[in-house]
Amino acid sequence: MSEDRTREKVKTFIWWPMWQNNVSEYCKTCERWQKANNSTGKRLRNMIKIQEPRRPWEIDHMDWVTGLPPGGDRSYNACLVIVDRFSKAPIFLPCHKYDTAMDTDLLICNRVVSWTGIFKDIISDRDPKFTSALWKNLHQLFGTKLSFSTAYHPQTNGLAESIIQTLEDMVRIFCAHSLEFKDCAGFTHDWCTLLLALELSYKTSIHASTNQTPPILEKEWNPKLPKDSLRKDLIGIHPTAASFKGILDKARKNAVRCMEDSFASAKDKWDK
């Protein structure tokens, strides 16, 4: 995530003197952060404004993340990213690279449209699934307009591309910390298992263009997070639940260690 989002996350649950400077210093000196948050280069043309929606899930962006290692119980190797243009809320759906247009439509109808309703406009690139006759005919029946980006104007679908970049960054950073383990059932937790946690992390971050979190614009409230109600007094926890909680504890301890190292480094520089 960006430096601004990291700062927003930190300030919700901890404070110390000069914390903003420490967070900035950490982001600038963290090797993993610098490699993940690479520049996307100079824009070649002036920006043209796209029609803006009036309510959540009216206009949506879609694109795929491909090239992922097999994950989950069905060996998913791709992720369909759907982004609401109004609230900037993303939905990450694990899928397969060679899914057909019908597979994609069924996935969207079963997992998204059932609670968002039919989209008014879908913005995407010219992937063969999005340009197929089946896809066009189905959405013609739904009354959904299909808008396509071109090779000369890929920024048309820039919102989805930006969130895909963020998703890839988060997956890379999580994998770099080797957050994989087997629970008591022998299931290995990987990027596919972490997908909902990554989605929640993005959704509960303030978006730069709206200055709000997506759930605030969608439902006028933020979801409760694990850090808001972590309890240490529970006994008799199911082993699988305990092992899944272990990934949260490991991530939290790693974050604390990184922040402590960053603070120690900043203190040494300041005291010299």
N, C-alpha and C positions, 0 to 999 in steps of 0.2 A: 504494500500500500504506500501512498505518497507520504511525505513528511507531515503535511497538514492532517491527514487522517490518523497517522500514528500519534500526533499530538492530541487530537480530539479523543482518541481511545484512552490515552494515559490520564488525561485530566479528569475523567469521569470516576476514577477510583483511587488515585494517589496524588500526593503533592509533596514537594520538597523545595527548598530555596533554589532558585535559578533552574527549575525543572525544564522550562522551555528551551533554554540554551543547551542543556544536557541532551534533550531529545534531538535537537538539530545536529549537535555534534555527533551523536550516535549514528544518525542516519547518514551523515557525510563520511563517517569513518568505517561503517559496517561494509565489509567486502561483499557479503551476500546481497545486501540492500542495493548497493551500487550496480552490481551485475544484473539484478532483476529489474531495476527501474531505469532502463536505458532510454535514450532520447529517440523519438520517432521521426526526427528529421524536419527539415524546413518545408512549409507548405508552398506549393507551386502556384496556386491560383487564389483569388479572393473568395471568401466564403459567401455562399448564398443560403439564405434562411429557408428552412423547410417548414411547412405548415405545422403549427403547434397544436397539440391536443387540448381539449377542455376538461378532460376527466381522466382518471387512471385507466390504463389498459385499453385506450382507444386507438392509439398508434403505437406499434411495437416494432422493434428491430430484432432480426434473427440472423444467427451465423453459427458456425461450428468451430470447435477446437478439435483438431485431429492430431495424429501422431503420438497419442498417449499410450503408455504401456497397458496391457490387459489388466483390468481391475474388476472387482466384484464377483458375484457368483455366476455371472453370465459372460465374463471376460470382455467387458465393455472396453472399447479403444477410442472412443470419441465422446464429445459432450456438446449437446445442443444448447446454445445460449439464447435466451429470450429476454429482451429488456423493454420495460415500459418507458416510453418516451416522456410521460408526464412526471412520474415519481422517481424515475431512474432505478426502479427495483428490478433486479435480475432474477432469472430462474435458470438453474443449471440442471440439465437432464442428461444422465449418462445414456449413451446409445452406441451403435456400431457405425463405423465409417461407411459401410456399404448398405445401410438401410435404404429402402425404397421410399418414394414419395408417399405411398400408402402407410408404410411403417411410421414415417415422420408425422403424418396427419393424425394417425391413431394415438401416437404418443402425446401430441399437443392437445387433442380433444380429451383424452383420459386424465392428463395430469395438469392441464392449464385452463382450457376453456370451461371446464366444469365449474370453476369458481371465479374466473375473470369475465366470462361471457365472450361473445364473438367479437373479434377485432374489427375495427373500421378500416384500418390500413396496416399492411405489413411491409416493412422496408428490409430488403435483403440484397445480397449479391446475386449474380446469375448462375448459381449452382444448378446443375442439371435437375435436381429434385424440385427446385423452386420454379424452374422454367418448363417443367413437364406439363403435358396436356391434362393429366389427372389433377395435379395441384391447381392449375388455373381454373379448371371446370368446377372443382369442389368449392373454391373460394368465390367463384362467380355465383354459385348457388347460395353461399352464405352472405353475399353482398359485401365481401371484403375486397378492397382495392389492393392490388399488388404493385409496389414501387420497387424498381431495381436500380442498383448503382451500376456504374460503367467502369471500364478500365481507366478512363480519363478522369472520373470523379468518384474514386473509392470512398471519399469522406462522407458520401451520402449515407453510408451505413457506419459512420465513424463511432457512434455511441456503442454499438455492439462490439466493434473492433477494440475500442478502448477498454471495455469491461473484459473482453477476452484476454487482452494483454495483462490486466490486473489478475484475472484468474490464473493464467499461466505463471505469473510471478509468484502468487501465493502457493501454487502447487510445487513450484521449484524450491521455494524456501522451506516448505514443510518437508519435502523429500530430502532436502539437504541436511535436516536435523535427524534423519533416519527414524521418523515417527511411524514405524511399522512394528506390529507385534501380533502374536497369535493369542486369542482368548481361549477359555477352557473348552470351547467347541472345536478348536483347531482352525478357526477362520482368521485369515490375515487381513488386517485393516490397512487399506491403501488409499490412493487418491479418490477412488470411487466412494469409499466409506466416509471420507472427509468432506465430500462435496457439499452436503447440507450445512456443515459447520462453517465452511468457507463462504457459502451463500449468506448465512446469518451474519457473519463477520462483516461482509460488504454492506448488507442491508442496514446494519446498525451504525454505519459510519456516515458522517455528514457529507453530502455531495456538494462539490464546489459551486455548481451552477444554480442550485436551489437553496443552499445554506440550511438544508433540513435533511433528516434521514428519510429514506423511502417510506417506511411504515407510517411516519407522521403525515405524509401527504396522502397515503392510501387510506389509513384508518384512524388517524389523529392520535395514535399512541405507539410507543416503542415496545417491542416484545421483551419479556423478562429474560435475562441472560444468566448462565450458570454462575458467574461471579457474584450475582446479586443474592444468591441464596445457597451458597456452598455450605454444607453442614458436615461437621466432624463427629457428631454424637450418634450417628446411625450404626446399628449393629446388625449382623445377619444379612449383609448385602449379598445379592446373587453374584457369583464369581464373574459372569459375563458383564454385568453392570459395573462391577468394580474395575474390570480390565479396561472397559471403554472409558471410564472416568480417568484411568491412568494416562490416557493420551492428553487430556486436558491438564492434568497435574504436571506432566512432563513439559508441555508447551509453556505453562505458567512459570515453572521453575527456570526454564531456559530463558524466558523473557526477563525474569528478575535478575538472573545472573548476568545477562547482557547489559541491563541497565546499571547494575552495580559496577561492572567493569568500566562502563562508559563514564559513570560518575567519578570513579577512582582516577581514570585517565584525565578527566576535566579538572579534577582537584589538583593533580600533580602539575598540570600546566599552569593553573591559576596561582599555586603556591610558590612556583619558581620565581 
